[in-house]
């Protein structure tokens, strides 16, 4: 596809460049994650002014052959703009930071774009954000090749048994244990089948956060640090 054709995308992050311009990290349906510069975007008369808004589906064109493309046109889908998103902004910022840290650049993945788009749309509704976040994290890990093995234990490679208890080892999977178990076999089966409502939200968070921390090689996310400061 020519870069001069309109492409759907979402803004993941932006930073100032000089006095008037913005460099934006965007996630496009056709080209994956990429960087663009919006020249003069801070000027009120700029055609880009006020359009680079997080969590809104954008339409853009760009030019350039280098890693940093130049934004040439932009439009916005106003149907996804919802005041409910402001109440959930910290959770959404966390997801955006996760995408920035885990997604490779210039690797198109339409299924992942649809996953993110559906997540943003669901977040505009009155839903349980805890379960929405955990479901997104699990699907994101699967799509990026970091998926958790919910089928068998890590020692005997036997199918997960609903009657047994297990501990979770982030880099390996589930291990049978009778001492201070993390999950029952039924928990693991429910998570595998995405029956998340049947599983403790704390257990779900423990599972996804341990796996994500392993994927990030132990590096913390800025959004998590903000959450912790706000909770003190």
C-alpha positions, 0 to 999 in steps of 0.5 A, a space after each residue: 500500500 502506498 503511504 500516500 493512501 489513507 490509513 487507520 491508526 491510533 496514537 500511542 504516545 507523543 512528544 514535543 519536537 522543537 517549539 512547534 512540532 510533535 513526534 508521534 508513535 502510532 499503531 496503524 492497521 496496514 503498517 504496524 507501529 511507526 513514528 511520524 513527525 507532525 510539523 507545526 502541529 502545536 500551531 493553532 492554525 495547523 491542520 494537525 492541531 487538536 487531532 493527535 488525541 489518544 484513544 481516538 481512531 485516526 485516518 492519516 497519510 504520510 510521506 518519507 522513506 526513513 524510519 521517521 515518516 512525515 505526517 501529511 494529512 489527518 482526520 479523526 473518527 469522532 464516534 469513539 470519543 466518549 467522556 467515560 474514557 477520561 475516567 479510565 485514562 490511567 488504565 488506557 495509558 498503561 495499555 498504550 505503554 505496553 504496546 509501545 514496549 512490546 510491539 516491534 516497529 513496522 510489523 503489520 498485524 491486522 488481528 492485533 490492530 482489531 484487538 486494540 480497536 475493539 478494546 478501545 471501543 469496549 472501554 467506552 462502555 460501562 464494563 468491568 475494566 479489570 476483566 477487560 484489561 486481563 482479557 486484552 493482556 492475555 490476547 496480546 501475549 498470545 498474538 506476540 508469541 508470549 502466550 502462556 501454556 494453559 494445556 499441560 503442566 511443565 514437569 510431566 506435560 500432563 493435561 491440566 487437571 481441574 482437581 489439582 493445584 498449581 503454582 505459576 512460573 512466568 518463564 515456564 508455565 504451571 507446576 503441580 504443587 500442594 504448597 501455597 498454590 497460585 491457581 487451581 486446575 479449574 482456574 487454569 481451565 477457565 482462563 484458557 477458555 476465557 471464562 474470566 468471570 469465574 477467576 479471582 481478579 487478583 489471581 488474573 492480575 498476578 498471572 498477566 503481570 508476572 508474564 508481562 514483567 518477564 517479557 519486559 525483562 524486569 523493567 517496570 512501566 511508568 504507568 504502574 509507577 504512577 498508579 502506585 503513587 496515586 494509591 499511597 
